């Protein structure tokens, strides 16, 4: 029997100051294809302005003022979700999904954490995806100067390029290549004066009960068109030596300074394909070690994992040290047992990150007893089969 996830999907709309979030939101709430959308807006400062620019304010439009969603008003966000559900249960409002528009300086990570870790929110709502607007006209300078903008890009499931008509094709190509280096799995969509097809904004994550193999491919950036592949790096390519089992577990030296690449605040990414099912204890030991030594610097991690002894794979996702419960793909029909893991990190040398991922090719006997994890995200995954 297939489990039906009845939780309300939530889209997190982020992007640095002036990137065009409110313009996009105006188009969204006027489009009948979007359905009934409840909007939560956050503004930084005592005097709110963005909500005055929303042309069709409704009962489902809620303003969170005097704070940034990444810090002071997370408690207000929890109360807002509770209030939305109470009003819907009482028949006072109707909505099919929620869109949260963050302030331009917000770090989206803590918002994702709150949605995953707060029981009341996680019971009634699920994160449907993170949409980040990237201003093509000023984006290069913003990425140079503002780490918040870089983080907004790295955490995105979808990158919407705004103001593309204000830059020449060469500069636009350079900007897209830089975005791809920061986040190789996020799809790029160019906005037409702030408007994009509504269907591109929803159903972005693979962390849902009805996920298909095609959904996972899109989420991991494996379903790009031939044209996209010619200009966009393959997120699962470029790691030499992945087919060779290392002789010992990968190690980290936290005191070793990372070699920063370019102007992107030490951001790097690495990926791996593991052709055979991974023992649960190997994955958990690798993850525990990575989180213990580099946890604060792991911006995002996601993938599909085939666990040894289990009949179907799991999709997993983490932002920094917080992970969603792995989602079992019980409808998996393919014979392909390749696991794919993508990691985006800050201040971690790219070679060091790649070396860590090589540990996933190991067998349990290659770990010494002191390194074996007693449990973790996948060690108890058999419970998810019920």
C-alpha positions in Angstrom: 0.0 0.0 0.0 1.4 3.4 -1.0 1.6 6.0 1.7 -0.1 9.3 0.8 1.6 12.3 2.2 -1.2 14.8 3.0 1.1 17.5 4.4 0.9 21.0 2.9 3.8 21.7 0.5 6.0 24.7 1.4 8.2 26.6 -1.0 11.0 28.8 0.4 11.5 31.8 -1.8 14.9 33.5 -1.2 17.4 35.7 -2.9 19.5 38.7 -2.0 18.2 42.2 -1.7 16.8 43.5 -5.0 16.8 40.2 -6.8 13.1 40.4 -7.7 11.4 38.1 -5.1 8.3 40.4 -4.7 7.9 40.7 -8.4 7.9 37.0 -8.9 5.5 36.6 -6.0 3.1 39.0 -7.6 3.0 37.0 -10.7 2.6 33.8 -8.7 -0.4 34.7 -6.6 -2.3 36.1 -9.7 -1.7 32.9 -11.7 -4.7 30.5 -11.4 -2.4 27.5 -12.1 -0.7 28.1 -8.8 -3.8 27.2 -6.9 -4.6 28.7 -3.5 -1.3 30.0 -2.1 -0.8 31.2 1.5 2.0 33.7 1.6 4.3 34.3 4.6 6.4 37.4 4.1 9.3 38.5 6.3 10.9 42.0 6.3 13.9 43.3 8.1 13.3 46.5 10.1 10.5 48.2 11.9 8.8 49.6 8.8 7.8 47.0 6.3 7.7 47.9 2.6 7.7 44.8 0.5 4.2 43.7 1.6 2.9 47.1 0.3 4.1 46.0 -3.2 2.0 42.9 -3.2 -0.9 43.8 -5.5 -3.4 41.3 -4.2 -3.2 40.9 -0.5 -5.5 38.2 0.8 -6.4 36.7 4.2 -3.7 34.1 3.5 -1.0 36.7 3.2 0.8 37.1 6.5 3.6 39.5 7.3 6.3 38.8 9.8 8.0 42.2 10.7 10.9 43.5 12.7 13.2 40.6 12.2 15.0 38.2 9.9 13.6 34.7 9.5 17.0 33.3 10.0 17.1 34.3 13.7 14.9 36.4 15.9 11.4 35.4 14.6 11.7 31.7 14.0 9.3 31.4 17.0 6.9 33.6 15.2 7.2 31.4 12.1 6.2 28.3 14.2 3.2 30.3 15.6 2.3 31.4 12.1 2.2 27.8 10.8 0.0 26.8 13.8 -2.3 29.7 13.1 -2.6 28.9 9.4 -3.7 25.3 10.2 -6.1 26.4 12.9 -7.8 28.9 10.5 -7.9 26.3 7.7 -9.5 23.7 10.1 -12.1 26.3 11.1 -12.9 27.1 7.5 -11.6 30.7 7.7 -9.0 30.4 5.0 -8.3 28.0 2.2 -4.9 27.2 0.7 -3.2 24.3 -1.1 0.4 25.4 -0.5 2.5 27.9 1.3 5.2 30.2 0.0 7.6 31.8 2.5 9.4 34.9 1.1 12.5 35.7 3.2 14.2 39.0 3.6 17.1 39.6 1.3 19.7 39.1 4.0 18.2 35.9 5.4 20.2 32.7 5.8 17.7 30.0 4.6 19.4 27.2 6.6 17.7 27.8 10.0 14.3 28.0 8.3 14.9 24.6 6.8 16.1 23.4 10.2 12.9 24.7 11.9 10.7 22.9 9.4 12.4 19.6 9.9 12.9 19.7 13.6 9.7 21.3 14.9 7.2 18.5 15.5 4.1 20.5 14.9 5.3 22.0 11.6 6.8 18.7 10.3 3.5 16.9 11.0 1.4 19.3 8.9 3.9 20.8 6.4 6.7 19.6 4.2 9.4 21.5 2.4 8.6 21.3 -1.3 11.8 23.1 -2.4 14.0 26.1 -2.1 13.8 28.7 -4.9 16.6 31.3 -5.1 16.5 34.4 -7.3 19.9 35.5 -8.6 20.2 39.0 -10.0 22.1 38.7 -13.3 22.8 42.5 -13.4 24.5 42.7 -9.9 24.9 39.1 -9.0 28.7 38.8 -9.6 29.5 41.6 -7.3 27.0 40.4 -4.7 28.5 37.0 -4.6 31.9 38.5 -4.2 30.9 40.6 -1.2 28.0 38.8 0.5 28.3 35.2 1.9 24.5 35.3 2.6 24.0 35.4 -1.2 26.4 32.6 -1.8 24.6 30.4 0.8 21.3 31.2 -0.8 22.6 29.8 -4.0 24.1 26.7 -2.5 20.9 25.7 -0.8 18.7 26.1 -3.8 16.8 23.4 -5.6 15.9 25.9 -8.4 17.8 29.1 -9.4 15.8 31.8 -11.2 17.9 34.3 -13.0 16.3 37.7 -13.0 17.1 40.9 -15.0 18.8 38.8 -17.7 17.7 41.5 -20.2 20.1 44.0 -18.6 23.3 42.0 -19.3 25.0 40.9 -22.5 25.1 37.2 -23.4 28.8 36.8 -22.5 28.3 38.2 -18.9 25.2 36.2 -18.5 27.1 33.0 -19.4 29.9 33.8 -17.0 27.3 34.3 -14.2 25.5 31.0 -14.9 28.8 29.2 -14.9 29.7 30.6 -11.6 26.3 29.6 -10.2 26.8 26.1 -11.5 30.2 25.9 -9.7 28.5 26.8 -6.4 25.5 24.5 -6.9 25.8 22.0 -9.8 22.5 20.3 -9.1 20.1 23.2 -9.2 18.2 23.8 -12.4 18.5 27.3 -14.0 15.4 29.1 -15.2 15.5 32.6 -16.7 12.7 34.9 -15.6 10.8 37.0 -18.2 10.4 40.4 -16.4 9.9 38.5 -13.1 7.6 35.8 -14.5 8.3 32.1 -14.9 6.0 29.1 -15.6 4.3 28.3 -12.3 5.0 24.6 -12.8 8.7 25.1 -12.5 8.4 26.4 -8.9 6.8 23.3 -7.4 7.6 19.7 -6.8 11.3 20.4 -6.6 12.4 18.1 -3.8 12.7 14.3 -3.9 11.9 14.1 -0.2 8.4 12.9 -0.6 6.5 9.6 -0.4 5.5 9.5 -4.1 9.0 10.3 -5.4 9.9 8.6 -8.7 13.3 7.8 -10.2 12.8 10.6 -12.6 12.2 13.0 -9.7 15.4 11.9 -8.1 17.3 12.5 -11.4 15.9 16.0 -11.6 16.8 16.7 -8.0 20.3 15.5 -8.4 20.8 17.4 -11.6 21.0 14.2 -13.8 18.2 15.0 -16.1 19.7 18.0 -17.9 19.2 18.4 -21.6 22.1 17.9 -24.0 22.4 21.6 -24.4 22.6 22.1 -20.6 25.1 19.3 -20.3 27.4 21.1 -22.8 27.5 24.2 -20.6 26.9 22.9 -17.1 29.2 20.7 -15.1 28.0 17.2 -14.3 27.6 17.2 -10.5 28.6 13.5 -10.4 31.6 13.6 -12.6 35.2 14.7 -12.2 36.3 12.6 -9.2 39.2 10.5 -10.4 40.0 7.3 -8.6 36.5 6.6 -7.4 36.5 3.1 -8.7 39.5 2.1 -6.6 38.8 1.1 -3.0 41.1 3.1 -0.6 43.3 1.3 1.7 42.2 3.2 4.8 39.4 5.4 6.0 39.6 9.0 4.8 40.7 11.4 7.5 40.4 15.1 8.1 42.8 17.6 9.5 40.6 20.4 10.8 43.7 22.6 11.3 44.6 22.5 7.7 43.5 25.7 5.9 41.3 25.2 2.9 42.6 26.5 -0.4 39.9 28.9 -1.5 38.9 28.9 -5.1 37.9 32.1 -6.8 35.9 34.6 -4.9 33.2 32.4 -3.5 34.1 32.3 0.2 35.8 28.9 0.1 32.7 27.0 -1.3 33.4 23.7 -3.0 31.4 20.7 -4.0 32.1 17.0 -4.5 30.1 14.0 -5.7 30.4 10.3 -6.0 28.7 7.3 -7.6 28.9 4.0 -5.7 27.9 1.2 -8.0 27.0 -1.4 -5.4 24.8 -1.2 -2.3 26.5 0.4 0.7 26.5 -1.3 4.1 24.5 0.8 6.5 27.3 1.0 9.1 29.8 2.3 6.4 27.5 5.1 5.5 26.7 6.0 9.1 30.4 5.9 10.1 31.3 8.2 7.2 28.5 10.6 8.0 29.2 10.7 11.7 32.9 11.4 11.0 32.1 14.1 8.5 29.7 15.8 10.9 32.0 15.5 13.8 35.0 17.1 12.1 33.3 19.4 9.5 29.7 19.7 10.5 29.4 23.5 10.6 31.0 23.7 7.2 28.7 21.2 5.4 26.2 23.5 3.8 24.1 20.9 2.0 24.1 17.2 1.3 21.7 15.1 -0.7 21.5 11.8 -2.6 20.0 8.5 -3.3 21.3 5.6 -1.2 21.1 1.9 -1.9 21.6 0.1 1.4 22.9 -3.4 1.6 20.2 -5.9 2.4 17.3 -3.6 1.6 15.0 -4.1 -1.4 14.7 -0.4 -2.4 16.8 2.8 -2.1 16.3 5.8 0.2 16.5 9.5 -0.7 18.2 11.7 1.9 18.8 15.4 2.4 20.6 17.5 5.0 21.4 21.1 5.6 24.4 21.6 7.8 23.9 19.1 10.7 20.2 18.7 10.3 18.8 15.8 8.2 15.3 14.9 7.1 14.1 11.4 7.8 15.3 9.3 4.8 12.4 8.6 2.4 12.1 5.0 1.1 11.5 4.7 -2.6 9.2 1.6 -2.3 8.1 1.9 -5.9 11.7 1.5 -7.2 11.6 -0.9 -10.2 15.0 -0.3 -11.7 17.8 -2.8 -11.3 20.3 0.0 -11.0 21.8 0.0 -7.5 24.1 3.0 -7.9 24.1 5.3 -4.9 24.8 9.0 -5.6 25.9 11.5 -3.0 26.4 15.3 -3.5 28.0 17.5 -0.9 28.5 21.3 -0.9 30.9 22.6 1.8 32.6 25.8 2.9 36.3 26.1 4.0 36.9 22.4 3.1 39.6 21.6 0.6 38.0 20.0 -2.5 40.5 17.2 -2.6 39.8 16.6 1.1 36.1 16.4 0.5 36.6 14.0 -2.4 38.8 11.8 -0.2 36.1 11.7 2.4 33.5 10.5 -0.1 35.9 7.7 -1.2 35.2 6.1 2.2 31.8 5.1 0.9 33.4 2.6 -1.4 34.8 0.7 1.6 33.5 -2.5 3.3 32.8 -2.7 7.1 35.9 -4.8 7.7 38.0 -1.9 6.4 37.1 0.2 9.4 38.8 -0.4 12.7 36.5 -1.2 15.6 37.0 2.2 17.1 35.8 3.8 14.0 32.6 1.8 13.6 29.4 3.7 14.4 26.9 2.0 16.7 24.0 3.5 14.8 22.9 6.5 12.8 20.7 7.7 10.0 20.8 4.4 8.0 21.8 1.8 10.7 18.1 1.6 11.8 16.7 2.1 8.3 15.0 -1.3 8.4 12.4 0.3 10.6 11.4 2.4 7.6 10.3 -0.7 5.7 7.2 -1.1 7.8 
